[in-house]
Amino acid sequence: MGTRLTGKVVLISGSTRGIGRSMAEHFASESAKVAVTGRTADRGNKVVARIRDAGGDAEFFPLDVTSEESIRSVVESTVERFGSLTTLVNNAAPTEAVATTIKPIYEYSNEEWQSIMTGTVTGNVFWASKYAWPHLVSAVGASILNISSGQSVAGFKGFGAYGAAKAAVNSLTRSLAVEGSADGIRANCILVGRVVSGRGDSGHHTGGGRLTRIGNPMDIAYAATYLVSDEAAFTTGSLVTVDGGFSINGDAVQDAENTAAAAVG
């Protein structure tokens, strides 16, 4: 077991698979106590079992980020179970809603638009931060980490709602950082690039002038570990791009629209 996150109690939304699961398991391996959350108890309990088998401390809590009461309850249950809350990681995203609404903005129904906004911004960041805040204020070395996307800073055909929602997450990160400074709460954000999602998007880019490989969830977990650790005590309000250089490579960006549906970030 490592010790980089000793003393941290971390609540991670959407942590039963993918990036969230990798963060949960890696944080626990660095001695954090982890609240694993998600909609599927079977997957969540398996993550907890892996963490405990490796010598870590974790608990699963069912979470629906579209429900304000569910978020409030999970925050309180985390504090009751572990005694405090030092770190909030807002990772969940309405991936199913996004995958089924790949179309121009003018074709969205109000319900489809609102579903993506609620799952990405209102529940995942606003409600979570609102209810976690009183506990973070009383913690030492408290921080909020938001997981955003490269789609928040570029235009991708068919992903207008998701891109707009993630851009709001970026802006909220900076507001949270400013508002949290007086209370000793840092806030940072990771802009994720293309990451292996388990939906057939895997392998490495080769040739064609491409700069980067496709990422894997641990690429994000390693960066997240630094940002929630005390090593990053002087880092707040930062939007950290973790995409293997994808966003600075014109060739990669040009063909992104053909493969964006497979991206986690």
Secondary structure as a PSIPRED ss2 file (coil, helix, strand):
# PSIPRED VFORMAT (PSIPRED V4.0)

   1 M C   1.000  0.000  0.000
   2 G C   1.000  0.000  0.000
   3 T C   1.000  0.000  0.000
   4 R C   1.000  0.000  0.000
   5 L C   1.000  0.000  0.000
   6 T C   1.000  0.000  0.000
   7 G C   1.000  0.000  0.000
   8 K C   1.000  0.000  0.000
   9 V E   0.000  0.000  1.000
  10 V E   0.000  0.000  1.000
  11 L E   0.000  0.000  1.000
  12 I E   0.000  0.000  1.000
  13 S C   1.000  0.000  0.000
  14 G C   1.000  0.000  0.000
  15 S C   1.000  0.000  0.000
  16 T C   1.000  0.000  0.000
  17 R C   1.000  0.000  0.000
  18 G H   0.000  1.000  0.000
  19 I H   0.000  1.000  0.000
  20 G H   0.000  1.000  0.000
  21 R H   0.000  1.000  0.000
  22 S H   0.000  1.000  0.000
  23 M H   0.000  1.000  0.000
  24 A H   0.000  1.000  0.000
  25 E H   0.000  1.000  0.000
  26 H H   0.000  1.000  0.000
  27 F H   0.000  1.000  0.000
  28 A H   0.000  1.000  0.000
  29 S H   0.000  1.000  0.000
  30 E C   1.000  0.000  0.000
  31 S C   1.000  0.000  0.000
  32 A C   1.000  0.000  0.000
  33 K E   0.000  0.000  1.000
  34 V E   0.000  0.000  1.000
  35 A E   0.000  0.000  1.000
  36 V E   0.000  0.000  1.000
  37 T E   0.000  0.000  1.000
  38 G E   0.000  0.000  1.000
  39 R C   1.000  0.000  0.000
  40 T C   1.000  0.000  0.000
  41 A H   0.000  1.000  0.000
  42 D H   0.000  1.000  0.000
  43 R H   0.000  1.000  0.000
  44 G H   0.000  1.000  0.000
  45 N H   0.000  1.000  0.000
  46 K H   0.000  1.000  0.000
  47 V H   0.000  1.000  0.000
  48 V H   0.000  1.000  0.000
  49 A H   0.000  1.000  0.000
  50 R H   0.000  1.000  0.000
  51 I H   0.000  1.000  0.000
  52 R H   0.000  1.000  0.000
  53 D H   0.000  1.000  0.000
  54 A C   1.000  0.000  0.000
  55 G C   1.000  0.000  0.000
  56 G C   1.000  0.000  0.000
  57 D E   0.000  0.000  1.000
  58 A E   0.000  0.000  1.000
  59 E E   0.000  0.000  1.000
  60 F E   0.000  0.000  1.000
  61 F E   0.000  0.000  1.000
  62 P E   0.000  0.000  1.000
  63 L C   1.000  0.000  0.000
  64 D C   1.000  0.000  0.000
  65 V C   1.000  0.000  0.000
  66 T C   1.000  0.000  0.000
  67 S C   1.000  0.000  0.000
  68 E H   0.000  1.000  0.000
  69 E H   0.000  1.000  0.000
  70 S H   0.000  1.000  0.000
  71 I H   0.000  1.000  0.000
  72 R H   0.000  1.000  0.000
  73 S H   0.000  1.000  0.000
  74 V H   0.000  1.000  0.000
  75 V H   0.000  1.000  0.000
  76 E H   0.000  1.000  0.000
  77 S H   0.000  1.000  0.000
  78 T H   0.000  1.000  0.000
  79 V H   0.000  1.000  0.000
  80 E H   0.000  1.000  0.000
  81 R H   0.000  1.000  0.000
  82 F H   0.000  1.000  0.000
  83 G C   1.000  0.000  0.000
  84 S C   1.000  0.000  0.000
  85 L C   1.000  0.000  0.000
  86 T C   1.000  0.000  0.000
  87 T E   0.000  0.000  1.000
  88 L E   0.000  0.000  1.000
  89 V E   0.000  0.000  1.000
  90 N E   0.000  0.000  1.000
  91 N C   1.000  0.000  0.000
  92 A C   1.000  0.000  0.000
  93 A C   1.000  0.000  0.000
  94 P C   1.000  0.000  0.000
  95 T H   0.000  1.000  0.000
  96 E H   0.000  1.000  0.000
  97 A H   0.000  1.000  0.000
  98 V H   0.000  1.000  0.000
  99 A H   0.000  1.000  0.000
 100 T C   1.000  0.000  0.000
 101 T C   1.000  0.000  0.000
 102 I C   1.000  0.000  0.000
 103 K C   1.000  0.000  0.000
 104 P C   1.000  0.000  0.000
 105 I H   0.000  1.000  0.000
 106 Y H   0.000  1.000  0.000
 107 E H   0.000  1.000  0.000
 108 Y C   1.000  0.000  0.000
 109 S C   1.000  0.000  0.000
 110 N H   0.000  1.000  0.000
 111 E H   0.000  1.000  0.000
 112 E H   0.000  1.000  0.000
 113 W H   0.000  1.000  0.000
 114 Q H   0.000  1.000  0.000
 115 S H   0.000  1.000  0.000
 116 I H   0.000  1.000  0.000
 117 M H   0.000  1.000  0.000
 118 T H   0.000  1.000  0.000
 119 G H   0.000  1.000  0.000
 120 T H   0.000  1.000  0.000
 121 V H   0.000  1.000  0.000
 122 T H   0.000  1.000  0.000
 123 G H   0.000  1.000  0.000
 124 N H   0.000  1.000  0.000
 125 V H   0.000  1.000  0.000
 126 F H   0.000  1.000  0.000
 127 W H   0.000  1.000  0.000
 128 A H   0.000  1.000  0.000
 129 S H   0.000  1.000  0.000
 130 K H   0.000  1.000  0.000
 131 Y H   0.000  1.000  0.000
 132 A H   0.000  1.000  0.000
 133 W H   0.000  1.000  0.000
 134 P H   0.000  1.000  0.000
 135 H H   0.000  1.000  0.000
 136 L H   0.000  1.000  0.000
 137 V H   0.000  1.000  0.000
 138 S C   1.000  0.000  0.000
 139 A C   1.000  0.000  0.000
 140 V C   1.000  0.000  0.000
 141 G C   1.000  0.000  0.000
 142 A E   0.000  0.000  1.000
 143 S E   0.000  0.000  1.000
 144 I E   0.000  0.000  1.000
 145 L E   0.000  0.000  1.000
 146 N E   0.000  0.000  1.000
 147 I E   0.000  0.000  1.000
 148 S E   0.000  0.000  1.000
 149 S E   0.000  0.000  1.000
 150 G H   0.000  1.000  0.000
 151 Q H   0.000  1.000  0.000
 152 S H   0.000  1.000  0.000
 153 V C   1.000  0.000  0.000
 154 A C   1.000  0.000  0.000
 155 G C   1.000  0.000  0.000
 156 F C   1.000  0.000  0.000
 157 K C   1.000  0.000  0.000
 158 G C   1.000  0.000  0.000
 159 F C   1.000  0.000  0.000
 160 G H   0.000  1.000  0.000
 161 A H   0.000  1.000  0.000
 162 Y H   0.000  1.000  0.000
 163 G H   0.000  1.000  0.000
 164 A H   0.000  1.000  0.000
 165 A H   0.000  1.000  0.000
 166 K H   0.000  1.000  0.000
 167 A H   0.000  1.000  0.000
 168 A H   0.000  1.000  0.000
 169 V H   0.000  1.000  0.000
 170 N H   0.000  1.000  0.000
 171 S H   0.000  1.000  0.000
 172 L H   0.000  1.000  0.000
 173 T H   0.000  1.000  0.000
 174 R H   0.000  1.000  0.000
 175 S H   0.000  1.000  0.000
 176 L H   0.000  1.000  0.000
 177 A H   0.000  1.000  0.000
 178 V H   0.000  1.000  0.000
 179 E H   0.000  1.000  0.000
 180 G H   0.000  1.000  0.000
 181 S H   0.000  1.000  0.000
 182 A H   0.000  1.000  0.000
 183 D H   0.000  1.000  0.000
 184 G C   1.000  0.000  0.000
 185 I E   0.000  0.000  1.000
 186 R E   0.000  0.000  1.000
 187 A E   0.000  0.000  1.000
 188 N E   0.000  0.000  1.000
 189 C E   0.000  0.000  1.000
 190 I E   0.000  0.000  1.000
 191 L E   0.000  0.000  1.000
 192 V E   0.000  0.000  1.000
 193 G C   1.000  0.000  0.000
 194 R C   1.000  0.000  0.000
 195 V E   0.000  0.000  1.000
 196 V C   1.000  0.000  0.000
 197 S C   1.000  0.000  0.000
 198 G C   1.000  0.000  0.000
 199 R C   1.000  0.000  0.000
 200 G C   1.000  0.000  0.000
 201 D C   1.000  0.000  0.000
 202 S C   1.000  0.000  0.000
 203 G C   1.000  0.000  0.000
 204 H C   1.000  0.000  0.000
 205 H C   1.000  0.000  0.000
 206 T C   1.000  0.000  0.000
 207 G C   1.000  0.000  0.000
 208 G C   1.000  0.000  0.000
 209 G C   1.000  0.000  0.000
 210 R C   1.000  0.000  0.000
 211 L C   1.000  0.000  0.000
 212 T C   1.000  0.000  0.000
 213 R C   1.000  0.000  0.000
 214 I C   1.000  0.000  0.000
 215 G E   0.000  0.000  1.000
 216 N C   1.000  0.000  0.000
 217 P H   0.000  1.000  0.000
 218 M H   0.000  1.000  0.000
 219 D H   0.000  1.000  0.000
 220 I H   0.000  1.000  0.000
 221 A H   0.000  1.000  0.000
 222 Y H   0.000  1.000  0.000
 223 A H   0.000  1.000  0.000
 224 A H   0.000  1.000  0.000
 225 T H   0.000  1.000  0.000
 226 Y H   0.000  1.000  0.000
 227 L H   0.000  1.000  0.000
 228 V H   0.000  1.000  0.000
 229 S C   1.000  0.000  0.000
 230 D H   0.000  1.000  0.000
 231 E H   0.000  1.000  0.000
 232 A H   0.000  1.000  0.000
 233 A C   1.000  0.000  0.000
 234 F C   1.000  0.000  0.000
 235 T C   1.000  0.000  0.000
 236 T C   1.000  0.000  0.000
 237 G C   1.000  0.000  0.000
 238 S C   1.000  0.000  0.000
 239 L E   0.000  0.000  1.000
 240 V E   0.000  0.000  1.000
 241 T E   0.000  0.000  1.000
 242 V E   0.000  0.000  1.000
 243 D C   1.000  0.000  0.000
 244 G C   1.000  0.000  0.000
 245 G C   1.000  0.000  0.000
 246 F H   0.000  1.000  0.000
 247 S H   0.000  1.000  0.000
 248 I H   0.000  1.000  0.000
 249 N C   1.000  0.000  0.000
 250 G H   0.000  1.000  0.000
 251 D H   0.000  1.000  0.000
 252 A H   0.000  1.000  0.000
 253 V H   0.000  1.000  0.000
 254 Q H   0.000  1.000  0.000
 255 D C   1.000  0.000  0.000
 256 A H   0.000  1.000  0.000
 257 E H   0.000  1.000  0.000
 258 N H   0.000  1.000  0.000
 259 T C   1.000  0.000  0.000
 260 A H   0.000  1.000  0.000
 261 A H   0.000  1.000  0.000
 262 A H   0.000  1.000  0.000
 263 A C   1.000  0.000  0.000
 264 V C   1.000  0.000  0.000
 265 G C   1.000  0.000  0.000
